[in-house]
Amino acid sequence: MPTSSTHKITPKSLVLRGLYPATITPFKADLSVDYDALRRHLSETAQTPGVKGLAVNAGLAEILQLSDEEKKKILALARSVMMPGQILISGIEGRGPAAITDGLLAKAGGADALLVLPPFDVRPYRRLAQDPDSVYGFFKMLDEQVDLPMIIFQYPDPSGCAYSIPALVKAATLKNVVGLKAACGTVTRYVQLWEALHDKISVLAALDSPPLLGMILHGVHGALIGIGVINTPKWVELIAAAMDNDAATATQIHRDFCIPIMDGVFENQEPSSPTSEVACVKEALVQLGQIPNSLVRHPAVNVTDLHRAHVKHALIAAGLLT
């Protein structure tokens, strides 16, 4: 159903365009952060031509398993290797004061923008994601008390904590709500989000499964996506082609490169085991010689030999290994 709104849109504090890879956090054998490997990972990703910024301390970076001190060090390290003009995005999570604390930590650490994980991802609050006043109130609190550009993380509807379109439209009236990470799961839902929001905030595609192509060909301002750390130049090409309305190029890249990676690493976001998608992304980077191991912190589950073989097959099919 079409969504209309009389909400006044405030000029935005930041406009986002292009690819923003969501980076990982490599660990040593004792599960402490491997800052040397992290520096290489962040540097290689940031130095890819066409990358507009980096997202750190987010879901792929295992935000729930990172201490505040680790988050600060990761922000400082990312800032030190980024290219001029790139945007540093930091994930934050929590409800009420916890979200404010995390946001202020990111701001003090040099973040240019926040990727705000859903604050209503807890059973008693999930229905509030549908309520425009509740959603607006949360982001208004961050807008006033942290005062940093924010990207709303839109989960798929089956998660139970996806925002309603009226809630997103109302939140978009805030100066510092500048973008939407549209990890919405289906092309239909993405089209609805795009039509309601593309003239209000930046809509960034975010899906590690085949419907991504239909999304970006309908319309896209860019992408904030974890799978984009695997052979980042190809993801830059994909998003650039879509933004240029070059459907033929985007379709070819998606078919020949993206489809094998989506299946081999993310199982098209239909996982058949408890193994962590983060561990599988790390395993791909291990096999490409970019980090030393694929370890994740508990309670996330490490890859098995079967997953290693599946990832290898995907990298070969995508032309990254022989």
C-alpha positions, 0 to 999 in steps of 0.5 A: 500500500502506498505510504504518504506523509505530511512530515517535514523533512529536515536537511540531512547532516550527511549524504551517503552514496556508494559502497560501505563494507562492514568489516570483521574483527580478526582474533588470535588463537587466544581470542584476543583481538589480532590488531596486526591482522585487523590493520591489514584487513581495514587498510586493504578494504579502505584502499580499494578504489570506490570504497566510500567508507568503512563500518566497524564494530557492527554485526559482522565485527561481532559487536556483542562480543567486543569490550568498550576498550576494544571498540575504541582501539578498533575505531582508532585503528580504522581512522588511521588507515582510511583514505581522505574523504571516507566515512567511518561508521560505527555500529552501536547497540542497546536500549535507553542509556546503554545506546547513549553510552555506546553512541558517545563512545563511538563519537569520542572514538572518531566515528562520523556516523552510527549504524544503530542496531534495532533497540527493540530486538527483545521480546517485550519491546518488539511490537514497539518497532511498529509504533511511529512514536516509540521509534521516533522517540528512541532516535530523537534521544540519540539525535539530541544526546549523541548528535551524530549522523545515524543509519537505521538498521532495518531487519527482515519482517520475520525477525519480529523487530522490523520497523514499520514504514510509518515509523521510518518515515517519522524517524526520517524527519530527524536531522541526524537520521541520514540512512537506512541499512535495508536488510529487509529480506525481499525485493517487495519489501525493499521496493516499499522502503525505497518508494517511501524513503529514497527522497528523504534519506540514503537507502543502502542495500544490505542483503547477502542473498540473490534478491539483492539484484532486484533490490539494487536495480529498482533503485539504490543509493549504495550498500552497507554490506558485510559480504563486501569485504570478500573481493571488495572491488567486485562489490564496488563494480556491482553497486556502481553499475546499479547506480548508473542504471547499467542493468547488464553489467550488474546482472553479469557481476551478480550471476558470475561472482555474487551468487557463488559467494552468497551461497558459499559463505552465507548459504543465501541467508538460509543457514542449515547449521548453527555455524556463524556466518561471520566465521564463514566470512572469515574463512573466505578471507583465510583462504584468500590469504588475508587473515590467519584464522576464522575464529569467532568468540563464544557463543558463535560457532566456528566453521567445520571442515564441511563449511571450509569445503563449501567456502572453497568451492564458492571461491573457485566458482567466483574465480577467486581461487583455482 
